[in-house]
Amino acid sequence: MQPAKLGVAEAMPLGTFGAVAGSLMHIVRWIVGAALFLALLFLSLQNSDLVTLKFYQWWGWQAPLIFVVLIAFAVGVAAGLAAGVMRTTRLKRELNRMRRAERASATPATPRDKANRPIDNA
């Protein structure tokens, strides 16, 4: 009799398979990060023309186009993160309020209740 041939997922213990998947995801993350960096680098090299931002007739500012685009991107990311933090904080407060209400509504068992229970806790 020949032993059964096992596939890769069946031959490796579960912890080993998870480690391989995590390592592969780490490599993919680095590749995506490098591709994004190169795309932004080439974008910045091709968009180095000066642009003028004007706030009505009171104020004007000149900067390279890529600098203005990156500042707008950073402001958008910061606004999104701030909104996420505010939502997370609100949800945590609500969860803590609900936990406190649950603890307050749960009455502790009195010694009389413990005495009347069967020994097998059924």
MARGU-864979 format. One record per residue (C-alpha): residue in three letters; x, y, z. Coordinates in pm, whole numbers, padded with zeros to 5 digits, always signed. Example, Ala and Ser with C-alpha at 12.3 -4.5 7.8 and 13.67 -1.06 7.14 Angstrom:
REM MARGU-864979
ala+01230-00450+00780ser+01367-00106+00714
REM end
This chain:
REM MARGU-864979
met+00000+00000+00000gln+00117+00349-00082pro+00073+00629+00167ala-00178+00895+00067lys-00024+01202-00090leu-00111+01517+00098gly-00149+01865-00044val+00052+02159+00086ala-00224+02278+00319glu-00277+01926+00457ala+00093+01846+00505met+00174+02158+00707pro+00049+02214+01059leu-00208+02491+01085gly+00034+02733+01254thr+00292+02688+00978phe+00037+02760+00704gly-00068+03080+00881ala+00295+03189+00906val+00350+03132+00533ala+00034+03329+00448gly+00143+03613+00678ser+00489+03620+00519leu+00337+03629+00171met+00107+03915+00273his+00410+04104+00409ile+00586+04070+00072val+00276+04183-00119arg+00242+04484+00112trp+00603+04587+00040ile+00553+04548-00337val+00238+04763-00330gly+00415+05024-00117ala+00713+05038-00354ala+00485+05069-00657leu+00292+05352-00492phe+00617+05531-00401leu+00747+05503-00758ala+00417+05629-00902leu+00425+05933-00673leu+00792+05994-00754phe+00729+05999-01129leu+00419+06212-01079ser+00620+06468-00884leu+00902+06477-01138gln+00661+06551-01423asn+00453+06810-01234ser+00713+07051-01105asp+00561+07362-01271leu+00481+07655-01045val+00116+07726-00972thr-00034+08025-00796leu-00301+07978-00534lys-00507+08293-00482phe-00745+08371-00202tyr-00957+08635-00374gln-00735+08941-00424trp-00596+08949-00072trp-00341+08673-00074gly-00148+08462-00326trp+00101+08179-00292gln+00325+08012-00552ala+00443+07654-00516pro+00517+07352-00737leu+00202+07171-00848ile+00296+06840-00688phe+00353+07015-00355val+00002+07162-00369val-00146+06823-00463leu+00037+06644-00182ile-00075+06906+00071ala-00436+06864-00042phe-00397+06485-00011ala-00246+06513+00338val-00526+06745+00453gly-00783+06497+00321val-00617+06204+00497ala-00597+06401+00822ala-00967+06493+00798gly-01059+06129+00733leu-00852+06006+01027ala-00999+06271+01256ala-01352+06166+01157gly-01261+05800+01222val-01114+05881+01564met-01423+06080+01659arg-01652+05793+01556thr-01440+05535+01738thr-01438+05746+02054arg-01816+05789+02041leu-01868+05413+01994lys-01632+05330+02283arg-01819+05568+02513glu-02150+05410+02413leu-02011+05061+02471asn-01880+05156+02816arg-02218+05313+02902met-02396+04993+02797arg-02156+04775+02998arg-02211+04989+03308ala-02589+04965+03263glu-02565+04587+03226arg-02352+04556+03540ala-02595+04775+03734ser-02898+04571+03623ala-02738+04236+03709thr-02818+04157+04070pro-02563+03953+04262ala-02672+03613+04385thr-02775+03613+04750pro-02660+03340+04991arg-03021+03210+05002asp-03015+03155+04622lys-02689+02966+04646ala-02827+02744+04924asn-03135+02647+04723arg-02942+02536+04414pro-02873+02165+04362ile-02516+02049+04411asp-02464+01964+04044asn-02550+02326+03944ala-02822+02207+03709
REM end
